[in-house]
Amino acid sequence: MNPTPAGRPFAPSWKVTTPVSGRNPLRRLAAVASLALVVMALPDATAANDDAEEGWFPLFNGENLEGWTVKVAKHPLGVNYAGTFRVEDGIIKVAYNKYETFDEQFAHIYTNNAYSKYILRLEYLFTGKAVEGAPHWAHLNSGVMLHCQSPLTLRLTQAFPVSMEFQFLAEGATAGTQTGNACTPGTNLELDGQLNTDHIINAKSQFHPLDEWIAVEVEVRGHEEIIHRINGVEVLRYRHPQLDPRDRDAQALLAAGVPLQVSSGHIALQAESQPVWFRNIRIRPLP
């Protein structure tokens, strides 16, 4: 994502299909967060397989985008503009062949449920070239957003949700020097016992080539700790994700009563102008 901070609100656990009532949706969401536990939705028992027996459950069924909701900046929630996200050959593919120009139409696809303590595994692959009109830092750049705000609370033109991003980069990217970094849109974190307000926190990793599948694992323990792993190797560990009081949207959330500490949220895959593929997306709940 953009290496400069951008304002994005965090919202508590909430199903995308649930209407928000009341005059102030953010205040309504904050009230719900103070009363309810995070929803952990598991697939139908008929989908059980060897992974499920080990406590792993698929988040992507390999056939369609059921269980996910798209939000493209400048378009209403649920509108998959120009087929940005599509399913082919058991893969979620981010494609831009129907775009004339990028026009800051950053996009994310969100799980319909929110999570707090879990291990997430997936694989990603960069391919092709970034769409015309994209900023240089968005080339060969994507990620998975953790502890994401509900897409119900996104502004129409909002580029990124407030979240903790596990950043994906490939050889030739200019937004960092290795894959596996943490980015903090509208958030901060603690690193080595100190509050870190940088927007990009570097991992101990490396770049990988275009058209190569990379295995990602992230261990998320609510507000306590988040661990990034690339191809089975730990590359970054940080603690205590929290809203950034300097951020305009975080300020609005805090004013609505949302806690400073970020302990749960949706999971979102990022479309940042570069064609990228995702597969084998699965989750294991932690105690």
C-alpha positions as CSV (number, residue, x, y, z in Angstrom):
1,M,0.0,0.0,0.0
2,N,0.9,3.7,-0.1
3,P,4.1,4.3,2.0
4,T,2.6,7.5,3.3
5,P,-0.1,7.4,6.1
6,A,-3.7,7.5,5.1
7,G,-6.8,7.8,7.3
8,R,-8.8,4.6,7.7
9,P,-11.3,3.8,10.5
10,F,-11.3,0.6,12.5
11,A,-14.6,-1.1,13.3
12,P,-15.5,-4.0,15.5
13,S,-16.7,-7.4,14.5
14,W,-19.8,-7.2,12.3
15,K,-21.4,-9.2,9.6
16,V,-21.4,-7.4,6.2
17,T,-25.0,-8.5,5.5
18,T,-26.3,-7.0,8.8
19,P,-28.0,-3.6,8.4
20,V,-26.8,-0.8,10.7
21,S,-29.6,1.0,12.4
22,G,-29.6,4.2,14.3
23,R,-28.6,7.7,13.5
24,N,-24.9,7.2,14.0
25,P,-23.7,3.8,12.5
26,L,-20.2,4.2,14.1
27,R,-21.7,4.7,17.6
28,R,-24.0,1.7,16.9
29,L,-21.0,-0.4,16.0
30,A,-19.0,0.7,19.0
31,A,-21.9,-0.3,21.3
32,V,-22.1,-3.7,19.8
33,A,-18.4,-4.2,20.2
34,S,-18.6,-3.6,23.9
35,L,-21.2,-6.3,24.3
36,A,-20.4,-9.1,21.9
37,L,-17.6,-11.6,21.3
38,V,-16.0,-11.8,17.9
39,V,-17.9,-14.0,15.5
40,M,-15.9,-17.0,14.3
41,A,-17.9,-18.5,11.4
42,L,-16.9,-22.0,10.3
43,P,-18.0,-23.6,7.0
44,D,-20.7,-26.3,6.7
45,A,-19.7,-29.7,8.1
46,T,-20.0,-31.2,4.6
47,A,-16.9,-29.2,3.7
48,A,-14.8,-31.0,6.3
49,N,-11.6,-32.6,5.1
50,D,-8.1,-33.5,6.3
51,D,-7.3,-29.9,7.1
52,A,-10.5,-29.5,9.1
53,E,-9.5,-32.5,11.2
54,E,-6.4,-30.6,12.2
55,G,-8.4,-27.5,13.0
56,W,-8.0,-25.8,9.6
57,F,-11.0,-24.4,7.7
58,P,-11.1,-22.9,4.2
59,L,-12.0,-19.2,3.8
60,F,-12.2,-19.6,0.0
61,N,-14.3,-22.4,-1.6
62,G,-12.3,-22.4,-4.8
63,E,-15.4,-21.8,-6.9
64,N,-16.8,-18.3,-6.3
65,L,-16.6,-15.3,-3.9
66,E,-19.2,-16.6,-1.5
67,G,-18.3,-15.5,2.0
68,W,-16.5,-12.4,0.8
69,T,-17.6,-8.8,0.1
70,V,-15.9,-6.4,-2.4
71,K,-15.3,-2.7,-1.8
72,V,-13.6,-0.7,-4.6
73,A,-12.8,3.0,-3.8
74,K,-15.3,5.3,-5.6
75,H,-17.9,2.6,-5.9
76,P,-20.6,1.3,-3.6
77,L,-20.1,-1.6,-1.2
78,G,-20.5,-4.9,-3.0
79,V,-19.9,-3.6,-6.5
80,N,-17.1,-5.6,-8.1
81,Y,-16.1,-2.9,-10.5
82,A,-14.8,-4.2,-13.9
83,G,-14.5,-7.7,-12.4
84,T,-11.5,-6.7,-10.3
85,F,-11.8,-9.8,-8.3
86,R,-12.6,-13.0,-10.1
87,V,-12.3,-16.8,-9.6
88,E,-10.5,-18.9,-12.1
89,D,-9.0,-22.4,-11.7
90,G,-9.5,-22.4,-7.9
91,I,-7.7,-19.0,-7.6
92,I,-8.9,-15.6,-6.6
93,K,-7.4,-13.4,-9.3
94,V,-7.1,-9.6,-9.2
95,A,-7.3,-8.4,-12.8
96,Y,-7.3,-5.0,-14.6
97,N,-8.0,-5.9,-18.2
98,K,-11.3,-4.1,-18.1
99,Y,-9.9,-0.9,-16.6
100,E,-9.0,2.1,-18.9
101,T,-6.9,3.7,-16.1
102,F,-6.5,3.0,-12.4
103,D,-7.8,6.4,-11.2
104,E,-7.1,5.5,-7.5
105,Q,-9.6,2.7,-7.5
106,F,-7.9,0.8,-4.7
107,A,-9.9,-2.3,-3.8
108,H,-10.2,-4.9,-1.1
109,I,-12.2,-8.1,-0.7
110,Y,-13.3,-8.7,2.9
111,T,-14.3,-11.8,4.8
112,N,-18.0,-11.5,5.8
113,N,-17.1,-12.2,9.4
114,A,-14.5,-10.8,11.8
115,Y,-11.9,-12.7,13.8
116,S,-9.6,-12.2,16.7
117,K,-7.3,-15.1,17.5
118,Y,-6.2,-17.3,14.7
119,I,-3.5,-18.5,12.3
120,L,-4.1,-17.6,8.6
121,R,-2.4,-19.3,5.7
122,L,-2.5,-18.4,2.0
123,E,-0.3,-18.3,-1.1
124,Y,0.1,-15.3,-3.4
125,L,1.7,-14.7,-6.8
126,F,2.3,-11.5,-8.7
127,T,2.0,-11.6,-12.4
128,G,1.8,-9.2,-15.4
129,K,2.1,-5.4,-15.1
130,A,0.3,-2.8,-13.1
131,V,-2.6,-1.0,-14.7
132,E,-1.9,2.3,-16.4
133,G,-2.3,5.3,-14.1
134,A,-1.2,3.6,-11.0
135,P,1.3,5.3,-8.6
136,H,4.8,3.8,-8.9
137,W,4.7,2.5,-5.3
138,A,1.6,0.4,-6.0
139,H,3.4,-1.7,-8.6
140,L,4.2,-5.2,-7.5
141,N,2.5,-4.4,-4.2
142,S,-0.4,-6.1,-2.4
143,G,-1.2,-7.6,1.0
144,V,-3.6,-9.1,3.4
145,M,-5.2,-6.7,5.9
146,L,-5.7,-7.9,9.5
147,H,-8.0,-6.6,12.2
148,C,-9.8,-4.7,9.4
149,Q,-12.6,-2.2,9.9
150,S,-16.0,-3.4,8.8
151,P,-16.5,-2.5,5.1
152,L,-19.9,-1.1,6.3
153,T,-18.0,1.9,7.7
154,L,-15.9,2.7,4.7
155,R,-16.3,6.0,3.0
156,L,-17.1,5.9,-0.7
157,T,-13.7,7.1,-1.8
158,Q,-11.7,5.5,1.0
159,A,-8.6,3.8,-0.4
160,F,-7.5,1.6,2.5
161,P,-9.3,0.3,5.6
162,V,-7.8,0.8,9.0
163,S,-5.9,-2.4,9.6
164,M,-2.6,-4.0,10.2
165,E,-1.3,-5.0,6.8
166,F,0.9,-8.0,6.0
167,Q,2.5,-6.4,2.9
168,F,3.4,-8.4,-0.2
169,L,6.1,-7.1,-2.5
170,A,8.0,-8.6,-5.5
171,E,11.3,-7.9,-7.2
172,G,11.2,-4.4,-8.7
173,A,8.8,-3.0,-6.1
174,T,9.5,0.5,-4.8
175,A,7.3,0.5,-1.7
176,G,9.9,-1.4,0.4
177,T,13.0,-3.5,0.3
178,Q,11.5,-7.0,1.1
179,T,8.2,-8.8,1.3
180,G,6.5,-9.4,4.6
181,N,6.6,-5.9,6.1
182,A,3.9,-4.5,8.3
183,C,2.0,-1.4,7.1
184,T,-0.2,0.6,9.4
185,P,-3.1,2.5,7.7
186,G,-4.8,4.4,10.6
187,T,-3.0,2.4,13.2
188,N,0.2,2.1,15.3
189,L,1.9,-0.9,16.9
190,E,4.5,-1.8,19.5
191,L,7.9,-3.1,18.4
192,D,10.5,-4.3,20.8
193,G,8.5,-2.8,23.7
194,Q,8.2,0.6,22.2
195,L,5.4,2.4,20.4
196,N,6.2,2.6,16.7
197,T,4.4,5.2,14.6
198,D,6.1,4.5,11.3
199,H,3.9,3.6,8.4
200,I,6.1,0.7,7.2
201,I,7.9,-1.6,9.6
202,N,10.5,-3.6,7.8
203,A,10.6,-7.4,8.0
204,K,13.7,-9.5,7.9
205,S,13.0,-11.0,4.5
206,Q,13.8,-10.6,0.8
207,F,12.1,-10.1,-2.5
208,H,10.9,-13.0,-4.6
209,P,10.5,-13.0,-8.4
210,L,7.3,-12.4,-10.4
211,D,5.2,-15.5,-11.2
212,E,6.4,-17.4,-8.1
213,W,4.0,-18.7,-5.5
214,I,4.9,-17.4,-2.0
215,A,3.5,-19.1,1.2
216,V,2.3,-16.8,3.9
217,E,1.4,-17.6,7.5
218,V,0.3,-15.0,10.0
219,E,-0.4,-15.8,13.7
220,V,-2.8,-13.3,15.2
221,R,-3.4,-13.3,18.9
222,G,-6.0,-10.5,19.4
223,H,-4.4,-7.4,20.8
224,E,-1.4,-9.2,22.2
225,E,0.8,-10.2,19.3
226,I,1.0,-10.7,15.5
227,I,3.7,-12.8,13.8
228,H,4.5,-12.7,10.1
229,R,6.0,-15.8,8.4
230,I,7.2,-16.2,4.7
231,N,7.7,-19.6,3.3
232,G,7.7,-21.0,6.8
233,V,10.3,-18.5,8.3
234,E,9.4,-15.8,10.8
235,V,10.1,-12.4,9.4
236,L,8.4,-10.0,11.8
237,R,6.8,-9.9,15.2
238,Y,5.0,-7.0,16.9
239,R,2.5,-6.4,19.7
240,H,-0.5,-4.2,20.8
241,P,-2.0,-2.9,17.5
242,Q,-4.0,0.3,18.2
243,L,-5.8,3.1,16.5
244,D,-3.7,6.1,15.5
245,P,-5.1,9.2,17.2
246,R,-3.5,11.4,14.6
247,D,-5.6,9.8,11.8
248,R,-8.9,11.6,10.9
249,D,-10.9,8.4,10.6
250,A,-9.4,6.9,13.7
251,Q,-10.3,10.1,15.5
252,A,-13.9,9.7,14.4
253,L,-13.9,6.1,15.6
254,L,-12.4,7.0,19.0
255,A,-15.0,9.8,19.4
256,A,-17.7,7.2,18.8
257,G,-16.4,5.0,21.6
258,V,-14.4,2.4,19.8
259,P,-11.5,1.3,22.1
260,L,-7.9,2.5,21.3
261,Q,-6.7,-1.1,21.4
262,V,-7.4,-3.1,18.2
263,S,-8.1,-6.7,19.0
264,S,-10.4,-8.0,16.2
265,G,-11.6,-7.3,12.7
266,H,-12.2,-8.6,9.2
267,I,-9.5,-10.1,7.0
268,A,-9.2,-8.5,3.5
269,L,-7.1,-9.2,0.4
270,Q,-5.8,-6.2,-1.4
271,A,-6.0,-5.0,-5.0
272,E,-3.6,-2.1,-5.5
273,S,-3.2,-1.9,-9.3
274,Q,-1.0,-5.0,-9.8
275,P,-2.4,-8.3,-11.0
276,V,-2.0,-10.7,-8.1
277,W,-3.4,-14.2,-7.4
278,F,-4.4,-15.8,-4.1
279,R,-5.1,-19.5,-3.3
280,N,-5.2,-22.0,-0.5
281,I,-6.7,-19.5,2.0
282,R,-7.5,-21.2,5.3
283,I,-7.8,-20.3,8.9
284,R,-7.3,-22.1,12.3
285,P,-8.9,-20.6,15.3
286,L,-6.7,-20.2,18.4
287,P,-8.0,-20.5,22.0
